[in-house]
């Protein structure tokens, strides 16, 4: 992801990443580059927790 984030930041600035995994969703501006590959979890207040749980079941 870090490699992709660096590539994206050259083409689109600002850029944002949304990552869906079996453990949850993650979202941030391309700060992943500055944060040694760390990206915060996607907060439930943006999309209801029950909706996120349904999409995690699809994964």
DSSP file (Angstrom, degrees, kcal/mol; ACC not computed):
  #  RESIDUE AA STRUCTURE BP1 BP2  ACC     N-H-->O    O-->H-N    N-H-->O    O-->H-N    TCO  KAPPA ALPHA  PHI   PSI    X-CA   Y-CA   Z-CA
    1    1 A X     >        0   0    0      0, 0.0     4,-2.8     0, 0.0     5,-0.2   0.000 360.0 360.0 360.0 -38.2    0.0    0.0    0.0
    2    2 A X  H  >  +     0   0    0      1,-0.2     4,-2.2     2,-0.2     5,-0.2   0.910 360.0  49.9 -61.5 -41.8    2.8    2.4    0.8
    3    3 A X  H  > S+     0   0    0      1,-0.2     4,-1.9     2,-0.2    -1,-0.2   0.922 112.8  47.0 -61.8 -44.8    4.3    2.0   -2.7
    4    4 A X  H  > S+     0   0    0      1,-0.2     4,-2.8     2,-0.2    -2,-0.2   0.888 109.6  54.1 -64.7 -39.3    0.8    2.7   -4.2
    5    5 A X  H  X S+     0   0    0     -4,-2.8     4,-2.4     1,-0.2    -1,-0.2   0.905 107.7  49.9 -62.5 -41.6    0.3    5.7   -2.0
    6    6 A X  H  X S+     0   0    0     -4,-2.2     4,-0.9     2,-0.2    -1,-0.2   0.913 112.2  47.8 -63.1 -42.0    3.6    7.2   -3.1
    7    7 A X  H >X S+     0   0    0     -4,-1.9     4,-0.9     1,-0.2     3,-0.5   0.912 112.0  50.0 -64.5 -42.9    2.6    6.7   -6.8
    8    8 A X  H >X S+     0   0    0     -4,-2.8     4,-3.3     1,-0.2     3,-0.8   0.893 103.8  58.6 -63.1 -40.5   -0.8    8.2   -6.2
    9    9 A X  H 3< S+     0   0    0     -4,-2.4    -1,-0.2     1,-0.3    -2,-0.2   0.769 102.3  55.2 -65.1 -24.1    0.6   11.3   -4.5
   10   10 A X  H << S+     0   0    0     -4,-0.9    -1,-0.3    -3,-0.5    -2,-0.2   0.812 118.8  32.4 -74.9 -29.7    2.6   12.1   -7.6
   11   11 A X  H << S+     0   0    0     -4,-0.9     2,-0.5    -3,-0.8    -2,-0.2   0.830 127.0  29.9 -95.3 -38.1   -0.5   12.0   -9.8
   12   12 A X  S  < S-     0   0    0     -4,-3.3     2,-0.4    -5,-0.1    -1,-0.3  -0.984  72.2-149.2-131.0 123.7   -3.3   13.3   -7.5
   13   13 A X  S    S+     0   0    0     -2,-0.5     2,-0.1     1,-0.3    -4,-0.0  -0.936  86.4  29.1-140.7 117.3   -2.8   15.7   -4.6
   14   14 A X  S    S+     0   0    0     -2,-0.4     2,-0.3     1,-0.0    -1,-0.3   0.475  88.5 176.7 -80.2 157.0   -4.5   15.5   -2.3
   15   15 A X        -     0   0    0     -2,-0.1    15,-1.7    -3,-0.1     2,-0.4  -0.895  13.4-155.4-122.6 154.8   -5.2   11.8   -2.5
   16   16 A X  E     -A   29   0A   0     -2,-0.3     2,-0.4    13,-0.3    13,-0.2  -0.970   3.9-147.9-131.8 147.0   -7.2    9.5   -0.2
   17   17 A X  E     -A   28   0A   0     11,-3.0    11,-1.7    -2,-0.4     2,-0.5  -0.947   9.1-174.0-115.0 134.8   -7.0    5.8    0.5
   18   18 A X  E     -A   27   0A   0     -2,-0.4     2,-0.5     9,-0.2     9,-0.2  -0.995  12.2-173.5-122.2 122.5   -9.9    3.5    1.4
   19   19 A X  E     -A   26   0A   0      7,-2.9     7,-2.5    -2,-0.5     2,-0.5  -0.970   9.7-161.2-122.4 128.5   -8.9    0.0    2.3
   20   20 A X  E     +A   25   0A   0     -2,-0.5     2,-0.3     5,-0.2     5,-0.2  -0.941  21.3 163.3-109.2 124.8  -11.3   -2.9    3.0
   21   21 A X  E >   -A   24   0A   0      3,-2.5     3,-0.6    -2,-0.5    38,-0.1  -0.795  53.9-100.0-130.1 173.5   -9.9   -5.9    4.9
   22   22 A X  T 3  S+     0   0    0     -2,-0.3     3,-0.1     1,-0.2    37,-0.0   0.767 123.3  50.9 -64.6 -24.8  -11.4   -8.8    6.7
   23   23 A X  T 3  S-     0   0    0      1,-0.3     2,-0.3     0, 0.0    -1,-0.2   0.636 124.1 -72.7 -89.6 -15.6  -10.7   -7.0   10.0
   24   24 A X  E <   -A   21   0A   0     -3,-0.6    -3,-2.5    32,-0.1     2,-0.3  -0.957  55.8 -56.5 152.9-171.3  -12.3   -3.7    9.0
   25   25 A X  E     -A   20   0A   0     -2,-0.3    17,-2.7    17,-0.2     2,-0.4  -0.801  37.7-165.3-108.6 147.9  -12.2   -0.6    6.9
   26   26 A X  E     +AB  19  41A   0     -7,-2.5    -7,-2.9    -2,-0.3     2,-0.3  -0.981   9.8 173.4-133.9 144.3   -9.4    2.0    6.9
   27   27 A X  E     +A   18   0A   0     13,-1.7     2,-0.3    -2,-0.4    -9,-0.2  -0.985  11.4 131.3-154.4 137.6   -9.4    5.5    5.4
   28   28 A X  E     -A   17   0A   0    -11,-1.7   -11,-3.0    -2,-0.3     4,-0.1  -0.959  54.4 -88.7-171.4 162.9   -7.1    8.5    5.4
   29   29 A X  E >  S-A   16   0A   0     -2,-0.3     2,-2.3   -13,-0.2     3,-0.7  -0.247  74.3 -74.5 -64.7 171.7   -5.5   11.1    3.2
   30   30 A X  G >  S+     0   0    0    -15,-1.7     3,-1.5     1,-0.3     4,-0.4   0.098  97.6 122.5 -67.0  32.3   -2.1    9.9    1.8
   31   31 A X  G 3>  +     0   0    0     -2,-2.3     4,-2.1     1,-0.3     3,-0.3   0.600  48.9  89.0 -67.3 -10.6   -0.7   10.4    5.3
   32   32 A X  G <4>S+     0   0    0     -3,-0.7     5,-2.6     1,-0.2     6,-0.3   0.809  82.8  57.4 -55.8 -28.9    0.2    6.8    5.1
   33   33 A X  T X45S+     0   0    0     -3,-1.5     3,-0.7     1,-0.2    -1,-0.2   0.925 111.1  39.3 -68.4 -44.7    3.5    8.0    3.5
   34   34 A X  T 345S+     0   0    0     -4,-0.4    -2,-0.2    -3,-0.3    -1,-0.2   0.738 112.1  59.2 -76.0 -23.2    4.4   10.2    6.5
   35   35 A X  T ><5S-     0   0    0     -4,-2.1     3,-1.7     3,-0.2    -1,-0.2  -0.005 114.7-105.7-101.2  28.4    3.2    7.6    9.1
   36   36 A X  T < 5S-     0   0    0     -3,-0.7    -3,-0.2     1,-0.3    -2,-0.1   0.845  83.0 -46.7  53.2  39.6    5.5    4.7    8.1
   37   37 A X  T 3 <S+     0   0    0     -5,-2.6     2,-0.3     1,-0.3    -1,-0.3   0.467 103.3 136.7  86.4   1.4    2.7    2.8    6.4
   38   38 A X    <   -     0   0    0     -3,-1.7     2,-0.4    -6,-0.3    -1,-0.3  -0.625  28.5-177.2 -83.3 140.1    0.1    3.3    9.2
   39   39 A X        -     0   0    0     -2,-0.3   -11,-0.1    -3,-0.1    -9,-0.0  -0.999  23.9-120.5-137.0 134.1   -3.5    4.2    8.3
   40   40 A X        -     0   0    0     -2,-0.4   -13,-1.7   -13,-0.2     2,-0.1  -0.288  33.6 -97.8 -73.4 158.1   -6.3    4.9   10.8
   41   41 A X  B     -B   26   0A   0    -15,-0.2     2,-0.5     1,-0.1   -15,-0.3  -0.364  42.0-100.9 -69.4 153.2   -9.5    2.9   11.0
   42   42 A X        -     0   0    0    -17,-2.7   -17,-0.2   -23,-0.2     2,-0.2  -0.658  43.5-121.1 -76.2 122.9  -12.5    4.2    9.2
   43   43 A X    >>  -     0   0    0     -2,-0.5     3,-1.5     1,-0.1     4,-0.6  -0.442   7.0-135.0 -76.1 138.9  -14.7    5.8   11.9
   44   44 A X  T 34 S+     0   0    0      1,-0.3     3,-0.3     2,-0.2    -1,-0.1   0.717  96.9  72.8 -63.9 -23.7  -18.3    4.5   12.4
   45   45 A X  T 34 S+     0   0    0      1,-0.2    -1,-0.3     3,-0.1     3,-0.2   0.688  93.3  56.0 -69.8 -13.6  -19.9    7.9   12.6
   46   46 A X  T <4 S+     0   0    0     -3,-1.5     2,-0.4     1,-0.3    -1,-0.2   0.851 125.5  13.1 -83.7 -36.2  -19.3    8.4    8.9
   47   47 A X  S  < S-     0   0    0     -4,-0.6    -1,-0.3    -3,-0.3     5,-0.1  -0.993 100.0 -96.1-138.4 133.1  -21.2    5.2    7.9
   48   48 A X     >  -     0   0    0     -2,-0.4     4,-2.0    -3,-0.2     3,-0.4  -0.091  28.6-123.3 -52.8 143.5  -23.4    3.4   10.4
   49   49 A X  H  > S+     0   0    0      1,-0.2     4,-2.4     2,-0.2     5,-0.2   0.858 110.5  54.9 -57.4 -39.9  -21.8    0.4   12.1
   50   50 A X  H  > S+     0   0    0      1,-0.2     4,-1.8     2,-0.2    -1,-0.2   0.863 107.1  50.6 -65.6 -34.7  -24.5   -2.0   10.9
   51   51 A X  H  > S+     0   0    0     -3,-0.4     4,-1.9     2,-0.2    -1,-0.2   0.923 110.6  48.9 -67.0 -44.0  -23.9   -1.0    7.3
   52   52 A X  H  X S+     0   0    0     -4,-2.0     4,-2.2     1,-0.2    -2,-0.2   0.905 109.0  53.2 -62.2 -41.0  -20.1   -1.6    7.7
   53   53 A X  H  X S+     0   0    0     -4,-2.4     4,-1.6     1,-0.2    -1,-0.2   0.888 106.8  52.5 -62.5 -38.9  -20.7   -5.0    9.3
   54   54 A X  H  X S+     0   0    0     -4,-1.8     4,-1.0     1,-0.2    -1,-0.2   0.912 111.0  46.6 -63.1 -41.6  -22.9   -6.1    6.4
   55   55 A X  H  X S+     0   0    0     -4,-1.9     4,-1.3     1,-0.2    -2,-0.2   0.841 107.4  56.9 -71.0 -32.2  -20.2   -5.1    3.9
   56   56 A X  H  < S+     0   0    0     -4,-2.2    -1,-0.2     1,-0.2    -2,-0.2   0.851 101.8  57.2 -64.8 -32.6  -17.5   -6.9    6.0
   57   57 A X  H  < S+     0   0    0     -4,-1.6    -1,-0.2     1,-0.2    -2,-0.2   0.845 101.8  56.1 -65.0 -33.5  -19.6  -10.1    5.7
   58   58 A X  H  <        0   0    0     -4,-1.0    -1,-0.2     1,-0.3    -2,-0.2   0.883 360.0 360.0 -65.2 -37.7  -19.4   -9.7    1.9
   59   59 A X     <        0   0    0     -4,-1.3    -1,-0.3   -38,-0.1    -2,-0.2   0.511 360.0 360.0 -62.0 360.0  -15.6   -9.7    2.1
